[in-house]
Amino acid sequence: MNETNRERSEKNTATAGQQEANAALAALAATGNAFALGQLWEINKGLLRSMFWKWYPSHREQADAHGLTADDFEQEGYFAVQYAAEHYDPCKGFAFSTWLTYAFAFDCKTSAVKSAVKPKKRA
């Protein structure tokens, strides 16, 4: 089904609106506003899930070998939102989601590495 120009325009407006909301919430979250951070998390949960399911299939063995679950990566997603909010700079010309994408990818890699080198508990 082909989209009409109006439908595309409405999607772009929603995307622009979401980018504006992300930028405003990131600025508030960077100052320590926990409510803004929670809202930023809720708004971007779908993006994070999408990124996880793109990453996971090619890294399933590594994640499974270290006992990392989807819940673990969801938690990492929250920390990625926090990191991205604290370091986001709209003056650099990138959308918040771009910062979040890199933060999440980095967190996924470091989470797998941390689990790989975590000392085993002794009985």
N, C-alpha and C positions, 0 to 999 in steps of 0.2 A: 504494500500500500504506500503510495506517495504522500509525503507530507505537503501541506499547503504552505505558502509563504507565511501566512498568519501563524500556523502551528509552530513553524520553525522560529519565528520571531518571539512567540510566547515562551518557548523553551529557552531561547537565548536570554530573554529578560529574566526568567526564573534563575538561570545560571548566574547572570550578573547580580541578581538580587541575593543569591546565596553567597556569592563571592564577597559582596559588601557586608553581609551579616557575619561571615567568617572573619573578615578583617576587623570589624568592630568588636566581635567577641574575643578574638585573639588579643587585641590591644587591652581589653579589660582583664582577660585571664593572665596576661603577662604581669599585671600589677598585683596579682594574688587573688583576684575575684573568683572564688570557687564556684559560684553559680554560673558565671560566664564560661568557665572551663567545662562544667557539666553540660551546658547547652551546646558548646562547641563539639563535645563528645557525641551528644545525641544527634546533632545535625550530620556529622560525618561518619556515623556508625556504618551506614550502607557502603560508603566508599572504602572503609577499612575492611569490611567483610569481602568486598569484591577484590581488593588487593591481596587479602589472605588467600582466597581460593584460586587466585592466579599464581601465587607463590607456592602454595602447599603441594600441588601435584608433582612438581619437579623436585621437591625437597622432602617428600613424605618419609622416605627411608631414614633420613637424618633426623627428622623430627620424632618419628616413632622410636628410633633407637635410643633417644634421650628422654623419652617419656613426655614429650611436649604435646599438649592437646590443643584443640581449637580454643578452649577457654583460656589457656595460657597466652595464646596469641591475641585474644581479645583484650586481655589485661595489658599486654605489650602495646596494643593499639591505643589504649587510654594514655599510657606514658608517652607514646609518640605524639598524641594530640597536645599533651602538656609541653613537651619539648618544642614542638613546632610553634606553639603559641608564644613561648618564651623567646624564641629566636626569629620569629616572623618579622620581616621588614618589607612593608608594602612599597617602599620607595625603590626597591630593587626591581620592581615590575613583574613579579611572579604572583600568581594566585596562592592563597593559603593552602589549597589542596596540593599544590606542587611541593611546598615545604613538608606537608604531611606525608606525601608519598615517599620522599627521601628519608624522613625520620622513621617511618614504619619499616621500610626496607632495611635500614640500618639496625633497628631494634630486633627484627626477625633474625638477622644474621648474628648479632651479638647474643641474643637469647639462646640460639642453638649452640654457639661456642661456649657460653657460660655453663650450659647444662653438660656439655661434653667434658669440660675440665672440672666440674664440681666434684669435690672429694666424696667418696662413698662413706656412708656412716658405718661405724664399726659396732658390732654387736657386743 
